[in-house]
Amino acid sequence: MAEHHLPGDPPVPLTLRRSPQARRISLRISALDGRVTLTLPKSLPEREALDFAAEKEDWIRTHLAKHPDVVVAQAGAWLPIDGHTRRIVAAKGKRVLLQDGEIAVPGEQLGRILQRYLRELARDRLAAASDHYAAALGRSYARITLRDTRSRWGSCSSDGALMYSWRLILAPPEVLRYVAAHEVAHLAEMNHSAAFWAQVERLYGEYQAPRSWLKTQGGSLHRFRFEA
């Protein structure tokens, strides 16, 4: 995939994606984070896709205006972490420090360092929750991987591999634990039957509130950007 920008104030990042199946240019704006993606046939020149985006500029900007404001991870920005909103501050030294009301991040590449720290914090929280629920279920899982997924918060494969979105560390802790219970329950029930939801309730308890939070507010976790 190639990265370009639609000129203007502000410029709009564009992702160009080639697909052997594409017969024409298609334009998609992610409902989660407002990412603009142009899918184009394999042999079509990039210039034609960029001209197409320029023709649709008014439509693109109108739709982007409906999305929550993007928050770039930089000094002075506020970020929800593990159930609490904290202000990002630049710091000296070599370690990220999570404190009451703020998170101190050293180094020039603040966003990248902060993202790496949050992924590790998410791994710790999700591993602990997965271990807890797997023990309660009497099943074991194969491994845990973290990704920055946009279509799902977690998954469980047929061989017992658990996958989670690391952005769950930005959600309230009860939401993170619910997703862990949900995926661990799949170790016993690889479906979404009544038996599966009974397992989720047995492991987690009343799950409607965190499930509803993900449906109504989960998309906002993708508004935070950590790239330079």
N, C-alpha and C positions, 0 to 999 in steps of 0.2 A: 504494500500500500504506500502511496505517496502523499506527502503533506503539502498543501498549498494554502493560500489565503485569498479571500475575496476582498479587494481594496475597499477602503472606506473608513469611517470613524464610528465605532472601532472596526478594525479588520476582522473578518470572520474566518476562523480556521476551517479548511476543507480537507477531507480525507478522500483521496481517489483510490478506488478499488477496482481491479480488473477481474472479470468473470468470464470464463469460456462459455457459460450459458446465456450471458446477456446478449440481447439482440438490439438494444437501444440504451440510451443513457437513462438511468433512474436516479432520483434524488430522495434521500431519507433524512429526517431530523429525529434524532433519538428523543423519545419521551422522557428518558431518565436524566440525561445530562446535556441535551441540546447539541450533541455532536452532529455535524453536517457531513453526510457521506454521499459521494457520487459513485455509482457503479456503472462501469462502461465496458463495452465489448473489448475483447483482447487486442484487436488491431486498431482501435480508434485512437487518433492522436489526442494527447492530453489537452491540447489547446481547444479542441471542440468541446470538451467537458467543461473547461473553465469558462468558455463563452456561454455555454448553457447556464452555468451558475450565475453569470453576470446578468443574463436575461431574467432570471428568477430572483434577483436580489431583493426586490420589494417583498416578495412572498416569503423569502428566507428570513429577512429581518423582522417581519410581522410575527412569524411563528416563534422566533427566538425571544421576542419581547414577552412572550407568555410564560417562559421558563424562569425558575428561580435564578437570581443572580449567582453567577459563578464566583466562588471564593477561592482565591489563589493562596496557597500556604506560604505566607511570608510574615515577617515581623509586623506585629500589630493586628493581624487577623485573628478571628475567634474560631475555635474548632471544638466540636463535641468529641470527647474522648472518654470511653468507659463510663458513660452516664453523667459526665460533668462537662460544661462548656469552659474552655480554657483559652487564655490569650497567648499567642505565640510570641516569644521574645527571643532576640538574638543573644547568644551567650558565648563566653570563652570556655576553654577547656576542651575535653574530648568526649564527654558524655551528655546524652540528652537527659534532662531532669524533669520529671513529672511532679508538679507541685500544686498546692491549692490555688486554683484560679489561673494558673499559667503553666506553660510547658516551655522550658528553656532549651534552645537548640543551637549547638555550636557549628562553626564551619561556614564557608561561603555558599555551598550548595544546600541551602537550608531545606528546601522542599524535598530533595532526594533523601537527605539524611533523616528527615522527619518521617517520610513514607517508610523507609527501612525500619525505623524504630517501631512504627505503628504495626507493621506486618509481624514483627517479632512479638509484640504485645498481644496481638490478635492470636497468634499461634499458641502462646502460653494459655490464654483464656479458653480458647476452643479445645485445646488438648485436655485441659483440666476438666472442662464440662463433658467432653466426649468420654473420657475415662470414667467419670462419675456415672453417666447414664449407661455406658456399656456394662459396667459392673452391676448396676441395678437390673439390667436386662439379662445378664448372664451370657452375654455374647462378646466377642472380641472383634475389633476392626483391624484391617491390614495396615493402613497408613493414613496420614492426613496431609493434604496439599492445600495451599492457599492460592487463589487467583483473584483477579479484579474482574469478576463476571458482571454482566449487565442484565442477563436474562433470568438468573436464579441466584439465590443466596447460599445454597448448598446442594450437595448431591451425594448419593451413596451408590456405588457400583455393585454389580453382582458378586464381585470377589471381595467385598467389604472395604473398599477404599473410600474414604470420606473426603469430600472437597468442600471448601467454604470460601466465601468472599471475605478478604481481609478487612473490607470496609465495615464489617459487623462490629469492629471495635469502636466505630463512631456512633453506634446505636446504644440505647440504654442496655445495661447488662442483662436484664431479664429477656430482652429480645435475642441477644446472642445465645443465651442458654436455651431458649425455645428452639432456635434453629438447630443447635446441637442435639437436643432431644428428638427433634423431628427426623434428622438424618440417621441418628443411631437407631431409632425405631424401625427404620428400613432394613436393618440387619435381621430383623425377625419377619417383617412384612414388606416385601418389595412391591408395594402398591399403595393406593390411597383408599383402601376399603374401610369399612367400619371397624374391622379388627385392627387396622393400622392406627386409626385415630384413638382407639381405646388404649393402645400401647403408648402413644404420645401423652395422653392424659395420665396414664399410670406413672410414667417417668417424670413428667414435668408438673402435672397438675392442671389447673384451669388455664388453657392456652389461647383462648379467644382474643384476649387483650393484646399480647405481643404479635399474634398473627395479624390482627387488624392494623396494628401500628406499621408493620411492614408493608401492608397493602396501601395505606394512606400516606405514609411518610418515608417509607424506605427509599423511594426515588431521590429524595433530597440528599442522601448520602453521596450521590454521584456528582453533586455540584462542587465538591471540593477537589481542586486540582493541585498536584504536587510537582508537576514538571517545571523546569526552569523557564 
